């Protein structure tokens, strides 16, 4: 491998480790890295699809670790997933770009990061699992946004779960991991239905190897070693990183 590819692979490894520690797939981070390389000239559909593929690897490992550690609550996860899948497919089917959208998304991510940083959620406790009537609109909205942007939706869902006191930080990570995996697969399915699917295995395989290792290390640390408050702090870092990525694209 040449130096450029080694640098990209290492950066993807680091992003996967960070995102997996909070149950995310890392798509927003992968898109940020690829946008800074020669791959940034590729069409948005190509970038989204490869980010989703990497999501499938990392989110699967993250869910396995958080589930094995006993943090997954199925009755919390199911309503969000059921509502998100069709809308994630629709978002993957569509081709939408726009600086205004990037700006609004960045503002939302920064606001969520600030709230998580300033509110002592860990000391408040959990109010309980939301009803289907409340969870499904949230899941559907996040699914559509995820499909359009090319992410799995963890950066949207996790802050909501914590700020609404529907889950502990590690419980939110477990739900987010499965949510990300399902949405990424739905987005790829939507792309396939619209004949936009263009996966380059020669490019994808070394990237997948990097995120596989990074995702394993990060998710094991998050699920089994890091305290609950550390997961919340790591999530703040992830949200700020994702917001910076969107703002960078605008500028």
Secondary structure, 3 states (H helix, E strand, C coil): CCHHHHHHHHHHHHHHHHHHCCCCCCHHHHHHHHHCCHHHHCCHHHHHHHHHHHHHHHHHHHHHHHHHCCCCCHHHHHHHHHHHHHHHHHHHHCCCCCHHHHHHHHHHHHHHHHHHHHCCHHHCCCCCCCCHHHHHHHHHHHHHHHHHHCCCCHHHHHHHHHHCCCCCHHHHHHHHHHHHHHHHHHHHHHHHHCCCCCCCHHHHHHHHHHHHHHHHHHHHHHHHHCCHHHHHHHHHHHHHHHHHHHHHHHC
